[in-house]
Amino acid sequence: MTVLIIGGSGFLGSELVRQAAAAGLETAATFASRPGEASAADWHQLDLREPAHIARVMADVAPSVVVNASSGKSDWTVTADGAARVALAAAERDCRLVHVSSDAVFSGSADRYDESRLPDPLTPYGAAKAAAETAVRLVAPGAAVARTSLIIGQGQSEHERMVHGLAAGTRAGVLFSDDVRCPVHVEDLAAALWEIALSDAAGVFHLAGPDAVSRHDLGVLIAHSQGLDAGRLPAGRRADTSLPGPLDVRLDSRATQERLRTRLRGAREFLAGDGSTDTASAVAAT
């Protein structure tokens, strides 16, 4: 079986590539400007703004499964239009498609968000992600849309790098005490995505950890786990700034978790130790 990871050079994409290759899957991946480090993958440059590029990569790879883990942030032509183009190409070739979405599609006005809640984004990024979800589900009804939250792990996530910089005094800023999410470990997330991708499950899935924590509390957990001085992490309130976006978004992943063998650990659990888990065997067994 050949699998294609769109956005394979990113943080999540790199872990998806690693797990696929470790499980013995024929693995291809795309990058926007620089290929990833995994030599086990067949790398292809891809501009999601160009339909011809997508068609050429799909023809060259001929995948059975496509996982779109790309991130164009608030660039509508990549995040929304690009996702729609990938969905069209996958549907034309009758490929299995998993589209990775975000909790940014929600406003934070509800206590919790389960898979049945409709998007109500506040930011351009959230709006682009919500539009992508709609396009994917319309063009490829058999596809899976997987929403996730803050992705942590291996000391390489954006939030972990910020914590390290703040603790070392090499980076300015604060960690918000009123900005709450449900972090997930990158290895758990990738394993769950492969479990879904290698099944025929369709619809919306939530892949986030069970612990709702603020960005500051998460920073403290990271500091304790990685031997940093948590006392050097400044706290602030996002509500006191002009930054747009939701404050408190809690993805409820219980319905999805009941359907998965992969267990999505909470931040307090995976940051209590080294956070790693054995995922290759789980992917191979899917």
Secondary structure, 3 states (H helix, E strand, C coil): CEEEEECCCCHHHHHHHHHHHHCCCEEEEEECCCCCCCCCCEEEECCCCCHHHHHHHHHHHCCCEEEECCCCCCCHHHHCHHHHHHHHHHHHCCCEEEEEEEHHHCCCCCCCECCCCCCCCCCHHHHHHHHHHHHHHHHCCCCEEEEECCEECCCCCHHHHHHHHHHHCCCCCCEECCCEECCEEHHHHHHHHHHHHCCCCCEEEEECCCCCEEHHHHHHHHHHHCCCCHHHCCEECHHHCCCCCCCECCECCHHHHCCCCCCCCCHHHHCCCCCCCCCHHHHHHC
